[in-house]
């Protein structure tokens, strides 16, 4: 099993920055892909950014150039640096870890961007 714990969410004004962290524990050696999803009120959960074990990354178009995903294997942690935040970035951000056909999710952290 894998446990994921997110932190770093909060309230920020538009144009500001936040850094989310996701600490992994348990059978982390099985994880090949990690990433961040978000869910805005009344909307479906969507992929924001993913990073593979060889540090290949992929981003949602609307966050390209503003968000950066990275991982620190020594700390078993993945980060999401969010810059130039917009009100439409508001939502609950979830960390995901993928191991084969299994997905592991964190509990989520709220990000609110005010205008």
C-alpha positions as CSV (number, residue, x, y, z in Angstrom):
1,X,0.0,0.0,0.0
2,X,1.0,3.6,-0.6
3,X,0.0,6.6,1.5
4,X,0.0,10.1,0.1
5,X,-0.3,13.3,2.2
6,X,-0.6,16.7,0.6
7,X,0.2,20.0,2.1
8,X,0.7,23.6,1.1
9,X,-2.7,24.7,0.0
10,X,-4.3,27.9,1.1
11,X,-5.8,31.3,0.1
12,X,-3.8,33.5,-2.2
13,X,-4.6,36.5,-4.4
14,X,-4.6,36.3,-8.1
15,X,-1.1,36.6,-9.5
16,X,0.4,35.0,-6.4
17,X,2.2,31.7,-5.8
18,X,1.8,28.5,-3.8
19,X,3.8,25.4,-3.6
20,X,2.1,22.1,-2.9
21,X,3.9,19.1,-1.5
22,X,2.9,15.4,-1.5
23,X,4.8,13.1,0.8
24,X,4.6,9.4,-0.1
25,X,5.1,6.5,2.3
26,X,4.6,2.7,2.2
27,X,5.4,0.7,-0.9
28,X,6.7,3.7,-2.8
29,X,9.2,1.7,-4.9
30,X,6.2,0.5,-6.9
31,X,5.1,4.0,-8.0
32,X,6.0,4.8,-11.6
33,X,4.0,8.0,-12.1
34,X,3.0,10.8,-9.7
35,X,0.9,13.8,-10.4
36,X,-1.6,16.4,-9.4
37,X,-5.3,16.5,-10.1
38,X,-7.7,19.2,-9.1
39,X,-11.5,19.5,-8.7
40,X,-13.3,22.7,-8.9
41,X,-16.8,23.1,-7.3
42,X,-19.4,21.5,-9.6
43,X,-16.8,20.2,-12.0
44,X,-15.0,16.9,-12.7
45,X,-11.6,16.1,-11.4
46,X,-9.0,16.9,-14.0
47,X,-5.3,16.2,-14.5
48,X,-3.0,19.2,-13.9
49,X,0.5,17.8,-14.1
50,X,2.2,14.4,-14.0
51,X,5.8,13.3,-13.7
52,X,7.3,9.9,-14.5
53,X,10.1,8.0,-12.8
54,X,12.5,9.3,-15.4
55,X,11.3,12.9,-14.8
56,X,9.3,13.3,-17.9
57,X,6.5,15.8,-17.3
58,X,3.1,16.6,-18.8
59,X,0.9,19.6,-18.1
60,X,-2.7,20.7,-18.6
61,X,-2.6,23.4,-21.3
62,X,-4.0,26.1,-19.1
63,X,-1.2,25.8,-16.6
64,X,1.8,25.5,-18.9
65,X,4.4,28.1,-18.2
66,X,2.9,28.8,-14.8
67,X,3.1,25.5,-12.9
68,X,6.1,23.3,-12.4
69,X,6.0,19.7,-11.1
70,X,9.1,18.1,-9.6
71,X,10.1,15.2,-7.4
72,X,12.7,14.6,-4.8
73,X,13.3,10.9,-4.6
74,X,15.4,11.2,-1.5
75,X,12.5,12.7,0.3
76,X,9.8,10.6,-1.5
77,X,8.0,13.9,-2.2
78,X,6.5,15.4,-5.3
79,X,5.9,19.2,-5.6
80,X,3.8,21.5,-7.6
81,X,5.0,25.0,-7.8
82,X,2.1,27.3,-8.9
83,X,2.9,30.8,-10.1
84,X,0.8,33.5,-11.6
85,X,-2.3,31.9,-10.1
86,X,-5.7,32.7,-11.5
87,X,-9.2,32.5,-10.0
88,X,-9.9,29.5,-12.2
89,X,-7.1,27.6,-10.5
90,X,-9.3,27.4,-7.4
91,X,-10.2,23.9,-6.3
92,X,-9.2,20.9,-4.2
93,X,-5.8,19.6,-5.4
94,X,-5.2,15.9,-5.1
95,X,-1.9,14.0,-5.3
96,X,-1.9,10.7,-7.2
97,X,0.6,7.8,-7.4
98,X,0.3,5.1,-10.0
99,X,1.7,1.6,-9.7
100,X,0.8,-0.7,-12.5
101,X,-3.0,-0.8,-12.6
102,X,-3.4,0.7,-9.1
103,X,-4.0,4.3,-8.3
104,X,-3.4,5.8,-4.9
105,X,-4.8,9.2,-3.9
106,X,-4.2,11.7,-1.2
107,X,-6.9,13.4,0.8
108,X,-6.7,16.7,-1.1
109,X,-5.7,20.2,-0.2
110,X,-7.8,23.3,-0.9
111,X,-6.4,26.1,-3.1
112,X,-8.4,29.3,-3.3
113,X,-7.4,32.1,-5.5
114,X,-9.2,35.4,-4.9
115,X,-9.6,38.2,-7.4
